[in-house]
C-alpha cells in the first residue's frame, strides 16, 4: 500500500479500449442533460427564490467588477469565502451589469461539473455503467433543498460537492498510480483542499478522508516532489484565509463554531431528532419544500443501515487479497458480483479504500451536524449543512445495487443452483435491495415534482419584487429602511440605485452586513420605509401612518411608507 509510482496494477498504464457509447451511455447523456435542463428551467422561473444573503454575494461581485473592493469573506462575518462572487464578477462584466441569472450561471456550471464528476467517480469505484446511470439519475433530480444548495449563490454550497467529488476522483487516480501528469494531479488535489478550507469547512471530512487514502497508498511518493507540489498548492488555495488571518489576527474557526450554534442551547432530544431524522431526509433531497412528511422519513431510518453495509463491504474488500490487485484488469467491468469490483485499470483495494473513505466522511458529517445546536434549533433550514452527503451516494448504494443486480440475474438465467435454505435468504435480500432502490428513486422523484410545483408562485413573487424596485425608482426614492431579508435583495435588484439600512420588526436598527449602506441612509434627509404586506414591521409602520407621520403606497405583496 505504500509503494511508489513504479508499483502499478496490471494494465494501469495501458490505454483503455474505446467503447461504443451504447444504450447505457446514451441514457446517461440524456439524464445528464435533463438534470442541467431542469435547473435551467428553474432559473427561467426565478426558482429557487432568492434572498438577501444571495444578494449580498451579488453585491460583493458588483464591487469586484467596479474595483471598489475585493472581499475575502462574506460581508458581515469572518468565515465563508467569496469564491462565488469572484466567479460571478466576469459574468456581470460581460453582461454589462448585475442580475440574478448572471449570479447563478456559475453555480449552474458547478452543478454540471459535479454531475459529470460523480458519474466518473462511480465508474472509477465500481466499473458498472448501469449503476453510474442510477447515480446520475438520482443526482439529476432536485428537491427544494437540493436545488437551493446547488443554485443559490449564498456561499459555499454549490462549490463543495463539485470539489469533494473532484478530490475523490483525484485520490483514486493518484492512489492507483495512474501515470501521466502526476505532479499536476497532486497539485490539483492540494489546491482544491486548500480552496475549500477558505470557501467552507463543511467539506473538511471529505478532504481528510480522501487525504488519508493518499497517505495510506502513496506516502513514499509524498515524501518527494509530490508532497511539495501538494503542499504549495494547498497554501495557494487557502491563501485568502491565511493572509487575512495573519494580517488581522483573527481565527476563522471561532466564527465557524459560533455560526454552527456552538454558543446556543438545544436539548439533546431536539438535536437527535433534527440530526438523525429530519436532517438526512431533507439534506439528501427526499422531502417536500420546507417539510418532511412522515413517509418521507424512511430514508433517515435506512441511512445508518446503508452506512454500516457500505462501510463493512468496503472494509472487507480492502482487506481481502486479490491476485492482481486490479479486478478490472482480469474481468469485464461490472461482471463480478464482488463488492470490490472497479473500473479497468483501477486498483480494487484503492476503490474499496475510497468507498470506505466516503462512508467515514458521511458518518463524520452527520455526527458533526447532530452534535451542533443548529440541528436542534433550526433543522429544516440547517439541513443544508448535510449537502456533502451526496458525494457519498455511490458508496452508499453500491452494495444494495450489487445484491439487487446479482439476484435478478440469477433469477433470470437460473444459473448457480443453490439449496432452498440458501435460495430463500438470497431471494429475500434481492427483494429488499430492489425495494430500497425503487423507493429511493421514487421518493426523490416525488420531492422533485413538489419542488417544481413551487416555480409559478416563486416567479410571481419575483415579479412583484421587480414592481417594487420600479415603483421606488418612479417615486424618486433613493434611501429606505427595511428588514434584513428585504434590504440587500432590494439593493442588488436595483444595482445600488436604491440603498437600504436594516431595521428589526420594531423598526429599530438591525444588522447591516455592509455598514456603508447604513451610513448613507442615515445621512439622508427623509428615507422611506419598505415592508412586506402583513409583516410585523408593516404593523408598526401602519401605526405611525395613522398618527400622520407617513403616507402609504401599496403594490402586490409590499407596502412603501413615504415620510410627510
Buried (B, 14 or more C-beta within 10 A) or exposed (E): BEEBBEEBBBBBEEEEEEEEEEEBBEBBBBBBBBBBEBBBEBBEBBBBBBBBBBBBBBBBBBBBBEEEBEBBBBBEBBBBBBBBBBBBBBBBBEEEEBBBBBBBBBBBBBBBBBBBBBBBBBBBBBBBBBBBBBBBBBBBBBBBBBBBBBBBBBBBBBBBBBBBBBBBBBBBBBBBBBEEEBBEBBBBBBBBBBBBBBBBBBBBBBBBBBBBBBEBBBBBBBEEEBBBBBBBBBEBBBBBBBEBBEEEEBEBEEBBBBBBBEEEEBEEEBBBBBBBBBBBBBBBBBBBBEEBBEEBBBBBEBBEEBBEBBBBBBBBBBEEEBEBBBBBBBBEBBEBBBBBBBBBBBBBBBBBBBBBBBBBBBBBBBEBBBBBBBBBBBBBEBBBBBBBBBBBBBBBBBBBBBBBBBBEEBEEEEEEEEEEEEBEEBEEBBEBBBEBBEBBBEBBBBBBEBBBEBBEEBBBBBEBBEBBBEBBEEEEBBBBBBBBBBBBBBBBBBBBEBBBBBBBBEBEEBEBBBEEBBEBBEEBEEBBBBBBEEBBBBEBBBEBBEEEEBEEBEBEBBBBBBEE
